[in-house]
């Protein structure tokens, strides 16, 4: 696994292991923070069965295999410092947010 994948996995694990893709599916929001991680990194983790996409690909969560990865000594990926504006998030009737 690449260091960027390890950092992304740790970032998500530190935020309860579940998030939602926003900004047209390009970035992941979890625990009130936006991961500074490229979508292709999440796609790679999903290809390794370490995270799974669900709810039509809008949400992402760590799998059991992803939770079992030893990430001791790994530095988590950074979060973006900017705050999302409410008008950047579209709410649908299912309770999920899409951007």
N, C-alpha and C positions, 0 to 999 in steps of 0.2 A: 504494500500500500504506500502511495506517495505521501510525503509529509503534509502537503496541502489537504489531502483527504483525511489524514489523522487529525489535523487541526480543526477541520470542519466538523468531523464527527464529535470531537470533544466539545466544540462550541454548542452543538445541538444537545448533547448529553447534559451539559451544564444548565440548559434551559428547559428542563423537564422532558427532553427527547421528542418534542412534537412542535411542528410549526406550519405556517401557511405561506405559500408563494404569493407575492404581491408584485406590483409594478409590471403587469403583463407576464407574470411568471418568471421574472428574471432574478429576483432575490427572495430570501427566506426570512420571514419574521417569526420570532419565537421569544417568549418571555419578555415581550415588549421591546425587543431589540432586533435590529436588522443585521444579518450576517454579512460580513464583507467577504463573500465567497461567490465565485462564479457558478452559474447554473450547471455548467459542464462537470463541476466537481460533485455536485449532488447527483447528477445523472450517473457518474462513474460509481459513486457509492451505492446507488440503487442497482447498478449492473452487478455489483459484488454481493448483493443481498444484505448490505449492512444498514440500509435505510429502505423504506418502502413508500411509494407514493400512493395516496388513496383519495377518496372523495373526488374522483374524476381528475386526479393528478394535481389538484389544488393544494393538498396537504402532504406533509412529509413527516415520517416518524422513524425512530431507530428500531430496528428489528432485534430479536433476541441475539442473533449473531453479532450485530453491531454493538449491542450492550456488553457482549463478552470480550470485545477487543481490549487488550491491555494498552492503555494510553498514558501510563505513568511516564513522566518526563516530557510529555507533549505539551506545547503551548497552544492554547485555543486560538482559533481564528479571531481577528478583531471584529468589532461591531462598527457600523457606521455611526457617526456622531449626530447626523442630521435627524430631525424628528419628522415623521410623516405628517403631512397635512391631511385633515379629514377629507378634503375633496379629492385626494389621490386614491382613496379607497372606495370601491363600489361595494355595496352590501346587497347580497341577493336574499331571497326569501328563506333559504336553508339555514341562515345564521352564519354562513361562511363569508369571509371577505375576499374579494377579488380586486386586483388592481391592474 
